[in-house]
């Protein structure tokens, strides 16, 4: 039976992951891949940061070894069989989370305990209180974004402020047609054990952000999809949805 790693071993592993990003080129490559909506080839990554393909491959593979990226092989032509060419090595961000606090803090443990308590509570009032608190906090965040946009901000500028507010909270928003998809869930560590609770809280939070930001044509809805947050924002195309980017 394997032993649980000590705090020192855990911190060492996290620091090793962070140290891999100390190199300027490697950090630029990581940020490019992490921000891409799809897998990225060596050639594309090299061109994006202005280095040679070989140098990009060296750094990308180091990031894979550290667990910060994942790699797969696929033919970009979409063809198979003789003459289809060799598969390309493609990179995407891994699910690994790297956080370091010195001395160690256990904020996620506190979140786990609170989620356990609400899930195990027989009182519906516990979930209601969480939903109310999440919506109120979201409204505050949205109102702050609305204020920064300016008193005379039009619909477009308010939507931009909404997107910026979500980005600031780590959601990694991505405009696609009439939808705003969220490429990251800030509560990912809790979702596995408390899916219904956390997704409900997340929905209430984002409903509050939309309301506070005064974006009347946006609607937060639960729409679980692999690789994305469980909530997405749908824009009413009748009132002028933002264009795809």
CORQUI-V295046 format. One record per run of one state. SS is the DSSP state (2 for helix, 1 for strand, 0 for the rest). FROM is the first residue (numbers start at 1). LEN is the number of residues. If there is no record, write none. Layout:
BEGIN
[[SS | FROM | LEN] [SS | FROM | LEN]]
END
This chain:
BEGIN
[[0 | 1 | 6] [2 | 7 | 13] [0 | 20 | 4] [2 | 24 | 12] [0 | 36 | 4] [1 | 40 | 2] [2 | 42 | 8] [0 | 50 | 3] [2 | 53 | 13] [0 | 66 | 3] [1 | 69 | 6] [0 | 75 | 13] [1 | 88 | 6] [0 | 94 | 13] [2 | 107 | 14] [0 | 121 | 3] [2 | 124 | 26] [0 | 150 | 5] [2 | 155 | 14] [0 | 169 | 4] [1 | 173 | 4] [0 | 177 | 2] [1 | 179 | 4] [0 | 183 | 5] [2 | 188 | 4] [0 | 192 | 3] [2 | 195 | 19] [0 | 214 | 4] [1 | 218 | 5] [0 | 223 | 8] [1 | 231 | 5] [0 | 236 | 1] [2 | 237 | 3] [0 | 240 | 6]]
END
